[in-house]
Amino acid sequence: MQVLVRDNNVDQALRVLKKKMQREGVFREMKQRRSYEKPSERKNREKSEAIRRARKLARKKAQREGLIPNTSKKKIDDKRNARFGKAPFGGAAGAQDRSKPSLG
């Protein structure tokens, strides 16, 4: 694994390295190797991980085909924007109506 350090910015290079290691599963493997794992436990763990991956893939496929509703971050962002009085597309949803004078 190789990371380039640009402009002597070691902090950024470390962040990139950690992200690459996380993506490759190095940290998870290090954690597992801290203690001995019996072959039967390893087989059960790998089987459950495969089942989890298959379910996730099936769920994503069903969401793409429209069989189940898509729970993406966009809906969460829309809810957050509505709560703070912002329109999802940059409008002024929370702006007060200035055509009527206020009483007070």
C-alpha positions in Angstrom: 0.0 0.0 0.0 1.4 3.4 -1.0 0.4 6.9 -0.1 2.0 10.1 -1.5 2.8 12.9 0.8 2.2 16.3 -0.9 3.6 19.6 0.3 5.0 17.9 3.4 1.4 17.4 4.6 1.9 14.3 6.7 -1.5 14.6 8.5 -3.4 14.4 5.3 -1.3 11.4 4.1 -2.0 9.6 7.4 -5.8 10.2 7.0 -5.6 8.8 3.4 -3.6 5.8 4.7 -6.0 5.1 7.5 -8.9 5.3 5.0 -7.2 2.8 2.7 -6.4 0.4 5.5 -10.0 0.6 6.7 -11.3 -0.1 3.2 -9.0 -3.1 2.9 -10.1 -4.5 6.3 -6.6 -4.4 7.9 -7.9 -3.0 11.3 -10.6 -5.7 11.5 -8.1 -8.4 10.7 -5.7 -7.1 13.4 -8.5 -7.1 15.9 -9.4 -10.7 15.1 -5.8 -11.9 15.3 -5.3 -10.5 18.9 -6.7 -13.8 20.2 -6.9 -17.3 18.8 -10.1 -18.1 16.9 -11.1 -21.8 16.7 -11.6 -23.1 13.2 -15.3 -23.8 13.9 -15.8 -20.2 15.2 -14.0 -18.9 12.1 -16.3 -20.9 9.8 -19.4 -19.7 11.6 -18.2 -16.1 11.4 -17.4 -16.2 7.8 -20.8 -17.9 7.0 -22.6 -15.2 8.9 -20.6 -12.4 7.1 -21.5 -14.0 3.8 -25.2 -14.1 4.7 -25.0 -10.4 5.8 -23.4 -9.4 2.5 -26.0 -11.4 0.5 -28.9 -9.7 2.4 -27.4 -6.3 1.8 -27.0 -6.9 -1.9 -30.6 -8.2 -2.2 -31.9 -5.2 -0.3 -30.0 -2.8 -2.5 -31.3 -4.6 -5.6 -34.9 -4.5 -4.3 -34.5 -0.8 -3.6 -33.3 -0.1 -7.2 -36.2 -2.1 -8.6 -38.6 -0.2 -6.4 -39.9 -3.2 -4.5 -39.0 -1.6 -1.1 -38.7 2.1 -0.3 -35.3 3.6 -0.5 -33.9 4.9 2.9 -31.2 7.2 1.8 -29.6 10.2 3.4 -31.5 12.6 1.1 -34.7 12.0 3.1 -32.9 12.6 6.4 -31.4 15.8 5.0 -34.8 17.0 3.9 -36.2 16.3 7.4 -33.3 18.2 9.0 -33.8 21.1 6.6 -37.5 21.3 7.3 -36.8 21.2 11.1 -34.4 24.2 10.8 -36.7 26.1 8.5 -34.7 25.6 5.3 -36.1 24.5 2.0 -34.5 21.4 0.5 -33.5 23.2 -2.8 -32.3 26.6 -1.4 -35.7 28.3 -1.2 -37.1 30.2 1.7 -39.4 27.7 3.4 -39.0 29.2 6.9 -39.3 32.8 5.8 -42.1 34.9 7.3 -44.8 36.3 5.2 -44.1 40.1 5.1 -47.2 41.0 3.2 -49.3 41.1 6.4 -48.3 43.5 9.2 -47.6 41.7 12.5 -49.6 42.6 15.7 -47.1 43.5 18.2 
